[in-house]
Amino acid sequence: MNKYREWVIEKSLVAAAMVSLIIIAFIIITIFRTGLPLIAEEGVFHFLFGMEWRPRREIFGIFPMMAGTLLVTILSMLISVPLGILAATFLAEVAPQAIRSILRPVIELLAGIPSVVYGFVGLMALVPFIRIHLGPPGFSMLAGAIVLAIMALPIIITIAEDAINAVPKTYKEASLALGATHWQTIRNVILPAARSGILAGVVLGSGRAIGETMAAIMVLGNIPAIPDSVLDPIRTLTANVALEMAYAAAGPHRQALFATGIVLFGAISILVITANRLRRGQQL
Amino acid sequence: MKRVFALVLIVTMLLSIAGTGIATTEVLRGTLVIGGSTTVYVVTVLLAERFMEKYPDIRVETHSVGSTAGIVGANEGTFDIGMSSRWLRGDEPGWGLTEFVVYMDGLAPIVHPTNPVRDLTMKQLKKIFIGEITNWKEVGGKDMPITVIIREEGSGARGAFEDIVHEDIDPAPTLILVGTGGVRAGVAGDPSAISYITPVAVDETVRALTVDGVEAIAANVLAGTFPIIRPALFLTKGEPSPLEQKFIDWVLGPEGQQMLEEMGLVRVR
């Protein structure tokens, strides 16, 4: 009887794990089956490096959106990575317990706020600020990068802090025993030892920035063109799909949106694999 | 399969009506799923509420997803009734959809309330939206670059505006924002912006321009003097089912049209 129960429990655990596998397989099959024919027809090069996106004329080039996604992600990481690592170091090494017990829940709260709220605050506060003080139109790569940086921050802080805490105590003790100050120990011993974990946080943070859709649509201005400056509007890959989904009747346009999905899927896969390898401490 | 089932159901219902002769007085019940144009949605929700008060056995679900999604949804069976704020175009007329014009609507160019420009000609509008006029001083305004805001691909407003104002030329927008509320907020926050929305949605945060000297009000839409007009359509796949017919008849009937008129829209009956 007990054996039978064991068997049932074990198999249901396997089944539960299989469900997520099946769902992913289903998603992959759907987007590839719909999207690949279009990429094949347009030509990989034309689709990926085409500079014009005019669905009504059946011209599908997603390079401006790839560039947009890449640029806004890099810019947002330039903002969030230094902030995130400094905050994580502070939390793990410097902050007194009292402050830590306030800051941690606040950071978790930051991670739990729905993206539409970030987008709305960006739209009402950041966009007008940029238009008035830096120049029109306000809806811009910069606005998007700031919003995405704030959204990626909790991920970077949490994972980097875990990585710092995972550095063996003996390293720190040895360094201090050799006469290094606390700051020297942090800079020369602890942070280098936690490097791969911190990088994993950065990679997952950029994954969040790449995948974010709602907030991006609300502040980026959504023009599918390569920007001349950080004050120009851009469109990201996710925004491209979300904006035009409703329009796309069965046909090349819908296929092109699924093909955009394939590119996104590829980008996110590379990021997740990278993050996992980094977390296991492997070299790239 | 679903369609076959629906067909069988309709045939059975028709037969029973023909057979008994008294079934016409029977109460229709069921759920009606309506989806499409964000513009028509605003109006349809209110119509549906009143309709459900009157016919408590019928549930009406309304979804705001954009005109093209409404047309596609009606065709593919996602929606019993699709809503569109533009005429069918491209391949769509060949899909076997039945069109019902619910009301006529204008499309008013809107600017920031501080913008001194009050009127644009159709020609100026066209040049602004295709990027040939890029500064307000070229149309009698202040010396500032024009922020051209348009709707997302698939919006009925965008489709209608493009068809009427700049036909076959692609727009040259500064920004693409989502939904009627999105472009209105965009214009309200930018002194140099221009966009277009249904006159019903114009509030104190933006100013509607006259076009060729004509104001975008119901009377002018009805008279045909306001140049940018478009329909609000209900669409069904083939002939409407009795349930769909019931709702459409009520909207096109005196009660529905009266409600539309009170909202400042142009009734068609």
Interface residues (C-beta under 8 A of the other chain):
Chain A: R54 P55 R56 R57 L123 V127 P128 R131 P136 P137 G138 F139 I217 M218 G221 N222 I223 P233 R235 L243 E244 M245 A246 Y247 A248 A249 A250
Chain B: V65 G66 T68 A69 I71 V72 D91 P145 T147 E152 E153 G154 D170 P173 T174 L175 I176 L177 V178 A185 G186 G189 D190 S192 A193
